Amino acid sequence: MSQSNYLDLIPNRHPYLWVDEVVSVDEQSIHTRKFVDPKLELFAGHYPDYPVFPAALQCECAFQASAILVAKLGVSTGDKIPVVARANRLKFKRIVRPGDQLDVHVRLVNRLNDVFYLQGKILRDNEPTTTLDFVTTATDSQPL
């Protein structure tokens, strides 16, 4: 998949885009990357003396990767968008700092119509920083 085309599959855009690159995607999983830019404005306020990339945004990296996977499985962002409905078993194992490169792996566990049960794992230097189970559901998109 062309890197520019994946943006056509998800509703997120800068400054709230947490996918830089789609490494691979198939019917069961996706692998994306995100460079944690030291210039992100959030570091001015999130532990300014010891900047840390928030765990919630690590989860968002997985959520956005899953949106690409769900779109590739036939849920079009033209009429439906994937929305996170639940997150379970979140484990934050390592701190992510400015300048880190994240590898985001999301695997489809089960699908019931437009409800997707997924597992996410975020890695830094091949070591897990965050793991989670989550559910997304496709909902009708309605313009504001």
N, C-alpha and C positions, 0 to 999 in steps of 0.2 A: 504494500500500500504506500502510495506517495505520502510523504510527511505533510504536505499541505492539504491532502484530501481528508485526513482524519478529523480536521476541524469541521468539515462538513457533516460529520457524524455526531457531534456533541454540541450542546447548547452553550458551553463555556467559552469565554474569551478573556483576553488580557484586560485587567490585571488579575483576574481570578482563573487563570489557566495553569494547571499544575501538571501538564503533560508536555514535555519538550519533543519526545521522539517515541515512535512506535517501533520497537525492536522486532517483535513478531506477534502474530495473532492467528489463531485457528478457531475451530468450532468449540473448543473447550477452555481456551486460556488466552491471555494476552500478557505481554511483557513490554513495559514502557520505561522510559527514563525521565528523570527530572534533575536538573542541575540547580542546586540551592544557591542562587546568586547572592553573594555578600552585599550587593547593593539594594536588596529588597528593603523597602521602607519599614516593614514590620520589625526589623532588627533594632531600630532606634528605640522601640518601646518594649520589646519582649526580651527582658533581661539585658538591658543595654550594656552592662559591664561584662556579661558573659552570654552573648547572643545565642539563642536556641531556636531552631525551627520547630514551631508548635506541633505537638502530636496530632491535634485535630486536623492540621493541614496535611500531615502524612496520610491520615485516613482519607482526606479529600483527594489526594493523588490516586489512591486505589479506587475511590468512587468514580473519578473521571475516566480512569482506565477501563473500568467496568462499563461505562456508558458507551465507549467505543466498541467493546466486545458485544454488548447487547444490540447495538445498531448493526453490527456485522451479522448478528443472528436473525435479523429481519425486522427489528423494531425501528422504524424510520423516525428521525427527528422532525420530519415534515408534519406528521400528524400526532405522534406520541413522543414523549421524552421520558427517559429513565429517571426515577426519583428514589433516593434511598428511603426505605421504609423501616429498617431496623439494623442495628449494629450490635453484635454480641461478642463476647470473649475477646475484647480488645486487650492487647498486651503491649506495653511500651517497654522495650528492652534496652535500647541504647539511645543516647542523645544524638540528634542531628544538628550539625553546626553549619554556619555559612561556608560555602565552598565545597560542601559534600555533594557527591553524585549519588542519586537514589535509583535503584532498580526496583521497579514495582511489578509484582507478579499477581495476577488475579486469575482464579480458576473457577469455572462454573461447576457447581456441585449438583444442582438440580434445577429443572425448569418446569413450572406449572403454568401453562399459557403465557401470560405476560408478567409472571413473577419469577425472579431469578435469584437463586440461593448461591452465594459466592463466598470464596475464601480469598483473603488478600495477605500478601507478605511483602513488606518493604525492606530492602537490603541496602546497606552501606558497606562497601568493601567486602561483599559476600557474607556479611554478618547481619542477622535480622535486627531491625530497629523497631518494627511494629508488625504485629499479626492481628488479624481480625476476621470474623465471619460477619457477613452482612447480606441484606436482602434489598434488591431494587425491584420496583414495579414500574411498568410503563403506564403513564397517565396521559390523557389527552392534553395536548398543548393548546393554550388559548392565548392569543396576543393580548397584551395589556392595552 
